[in-house]
Amino acid sequence: MAWLIVSYDNENGLAVRADKAVMDAHWQYELANAQVILAAGSLREDDGVTKIGSTLILDVETREEANTFFTNDPATIAGMRGKTEIRYLNVAILKKTEQS
């Protein structure tokens, strides 16, 4: 089952994103759990540079599992997250590729 998580950074977002240790831990967490991640990436302003949030699509059975994954993310623990929605996603098309 696919679960979409859309999260916007809160007022601490820029400071947390600037913390290399936190963001390295966040990336390692995602890499260690890549088997359940269908897609992941940062939300950005129209300039394509300014990060304002994050999106995940997880392949887990329940909303609770999706929430647990999100809650245990080092970036979430560090206080980066603001408004967040977790929704069941009925995937029609998904192409999985990694981009920088």
Backbone torsions as a table, in degrees:
resi	resn	phi	psi	omega
1	MET	NA	140.2	-179.9
2	ALA	-99.8	134.9	177.4
3	TRP	-124.9	127.0	179.3
4	LEU	-95.9	129.0	175.5
5	ILE	-119.9	120.2	175.8
6	VAL	-117.7	123.1	-176.1
7	SER	-133.7	131.5	176.4
8	TYR	-99.5	142.7	177.6
9	ASP	-64.3	146.9	174.1
10	ASN	-93.4	-167.1	-178.0
11	GLU	-63.5	-17.9	177.5
12	ASN	-90.2	-3.2	-172.5
13	GLY	-54.2	-48.8	-178.1
14	LEU	-62.7	-42.6	-179.5
15	ALA	-65.8	-42.0	179.1
16	VAL	-65.5	-43.8	179.3
17	ARG	-62.9	-28.4	179.1
18	ALA	-77.9	-12.7	-179.0
19	ASP	-84.7	101.7	-175.3
20	LYS	-58.2	-38.9	-179.0
21	ALA	-62.8	-42.8	179.6
22	VAL	-66.1	-46.5	-177.0
23	MET	-69.4	-33.5	173.7
24	ASP	-63.9	-42.5	178.5
25	ALA	-64.8	-39.0	176.8
26	HIS	-60.1	-47.4	-179.7
27	TRP	-64.3	-42.4	178.7
28	GLN	-64.0	-37.3	176.6
29	TYR	-61.2	-45.8	179.0
30	GLU	-65.3	-42.9	178.7
31	LEU	-63.0	-39.6	-179.5
32	ALA	-68.0	-20.4	-178.6
33	ASN	-117.1	23.0	-175.8
34	ALA	-57.5	-25.5	-178.2
35	GLN	-64.6	-20.1	178.5
36	VAL	-107.1	-2.3	-178.3
37	ILE	-97.1	116.6	175.3
38	LEU	-85.7	-33.2	178.2
39	ALA	-159.3	147.5	177.0
40	ALA	-153.3	144.4	177.1
41	GLY	179.7	166.6	179.6
42	SER	-89.0	145.9	170.5
43	LEU	-85.1	141.0	-176.7
44	ARG	-135.8	157.5	172.8
45	GLU	-64.4	171.1	-178.8
46	ASP	-61.8	-16.5	177.5
47	ASP	-71.9	-10.7	179.7
48	GLY	75.6	2.7	-175.9
49	VAL	-117.8	-48.6	-173.1
50	THR	-72.2	114.2	-178.4
51	LYS	-80.4	132.9	-177.9
52	ILE	-128.7	-3.1	-178.3
53	GLY	174.3	-165.2	-175.5
54	SER	-144.7	153.6	174.6
55	THR	-131.9	137.2	174.8
56	LEU	-132.1	143.4	166.1
57	ILE	-122.1	116.7	-176.4
58	LEU	-109.3	144.8	174.7
59	ASP	-102.6	83.3	178.4
60	VAL	-133.7	164.4	-173.4
61	GLU	-76.1	-35.7	-171.1
62	THR	-133.4	160.2	173.3
63	ARG	-58.2	-38.0	-179.6
64	GLU	-61.3	-41.2	177.2
65	GLU	-64.7	-41.1	177.8
66	ALA	-62.8	-44.2	179.4
67	ASN	-64.3	-41.1	178.6
68	THR	-62.3	-44.6	177.8
69	PHE	-57.0	-49.4	-178.4
70	PHE	-63.4	-44.2	-178.5
71	THR	-63.4	-33.7	-178.7
72	ASN	-85.4	-2.6	177.9
73	ASP	-66.2	130.9	179.5
74	PRO	-55.9	-31.5	177.7
75	ALA	-68.8	-36.3	176.2
76	THR	-67.8	-46.3	179.3
77	ILE	-59.1	-36.8	-178.8
78	ALA	-74.1	-7.8	175.0
79	GLY	93.5	26.0	-178.3
80	MET	-81.5	-25.1	-168.1
81	ARG	-84.7	143.4	173.4
82	GLY	-118.4	-129.1	-179.6
83	LYS	-57.1	129.5	-177.1
84	THR	-138.3	139.4	173.8
85	GLU	-125.6	139.0	173.4
86	ILE	-120.2	122.4	-176.6
87	ARG	-134.0	143.8	170.9
88	TYR	-64.7	136.2	-178.9
89	LEU	-119.3	118.5	175.8
90	ASN	-87.1	94.5	-173.5
91	VAL	-72.6	126.4	175.2
92	ALA	-99.6	-42.2	178.1
93	ILE	-139.6	133.8	176.2
94	LEU	-145.2	123.1	175.2
95	LYS	-114.8	121.1	-175.3
96	LYS	-102.3	112.4	173.9
97	THR	-141.9	151.5	176.7
98	GLU	-95.3	137.5	176.4
99	GLN	-131.8	157.1	177.7
100	SER	-93.1	NA	NA
